Amino acid sequence: GDSVTQMEGPVTLSEEAFLTINCTYTATGYPSLFWYVQYPGEGLQLLLKATKADDKGSNKGFEATYRKETTSFHLEKGSVQVSDSAVYFCALSDQGGSYIPTFGRGTSLIVHP
Amino acid sequence: DAGVIQSPRHEVTEMGQEVTLRCKPISGHDYLFWYRQTMMRGLELLIYFNNNVPIDDSGMPEDRFSAKMPNASFSTLKIQPSEPRDSAVYFCASSSQAGVGYNEQFFGPGTRLTVL
């Protein structure tokens, strides 16, 4: 079945540091890939998405590239801010399957001033 | 649109009591999901509906949990009787299948349930 594996957290960084959160996936069809973010006390919200191989999703300075050859969708940001502190979830929606999203376990990011 | 609306935002109850969580999805969305989030187990899909019909309830932990969707704009998740291990944040989410390959889910703010 479909699955998503994320690096375990928490990831702790200083402000302006470079961020990478790794995500790899297993899918039987042709998935769309997503990163969701959950700020403290809130629900998840879509951060960025990519629907086919080599697509790059980007939003709020975050980027992720859909790499079919390595089945990966790593999240990156060049310079994190304290306000980026949140939990980040990688997810996939398999177009060849049920369309129901599969979420990773989430990775907590803590950014210190 | 106001987004997905959940109520109550916080619920504190005693073991054995009935708890009802409510959700109003985004108008026009044909999928509705109920999730539970805990530190130990992360985000778990409990049940989802398509066009008001329950499709997969395999994530419902036990018979104490039940969910209904009487119409396109309202769903409930009921726990009867509640137990301390049910303490968690419960999220409702909705989505539309329109647009192949783009099934973004829209989450509500969640209900934080504490069972004493």
HADDOCK unambig.tbl for C-alpha pairs under 7 A between the chains (distance, minus, plus):
assign (segid A and resid 32 and name CA) (segid B and resid 101 and name CA) 5.60 0.50 0.50
assign (segid A and resid 32 and name CA) (segid B and resid 102 and name CA) 6.85 0.50 0.50
assign (segid A and resid 42 and name CA) (segid B and resid 109 and name CA) 5.08 0.50 0.50
assign (segid A and resid 42 and name CA) (segid B and resid 110 and name CA) 6.99 0.50 0.50
assign (segid A and resid 43 and name CA) (segid B and resid 107 and name CA) 5.51 0.50 0.50
assign (segid A and resid 43 and name CA) (segid B and resid 108 and name CA) 5.66 0.50 0.50
assign (segid A and resid 43 and name CA) (segid B and resid 109 and name CA) 4.57 0.50 0.50
assign (segid A and resid 43 and name CA) (segid B and resid 110 and name CA) 6.08 0.50 0.50
assign (segid A and resid 44 and name CA) (segid B and resid 107 and name CA) 5.73 0.50 0.50
assign (segid A and resid 45 and name CA) (segid B and resid 106 and name CA) 6.60 0.50 0.50
assign (segid A and resid 45 and name CA) (segid B and resid 107 and name CA) 6.58 0.50 0.50
assign (segid A and resid 51 and name CA) (segid B and resid 101 and name CA) 5.98 0.50 0.50
assign (segid A and resid 51 and name CA) (segid B and resid 102 and name CA) 6.99 0.50 0.50
assign (segid A and resid 93 and name CA) (segid B and resid 103 and name CA) 6.86 0.50 0.50
assign (segid A and resid 95 and name CA) (segid B and resid 101 and name CA) 5.84 0.50 0.50
assign (segid A and resid 105 and name CA) (segid B and resid 42 and name CA) 5.75 0.50 0.50
assign (segid A and resid 105 and name CA) (segid B and resid 43 and name CA) 6.89 0.50 0.50
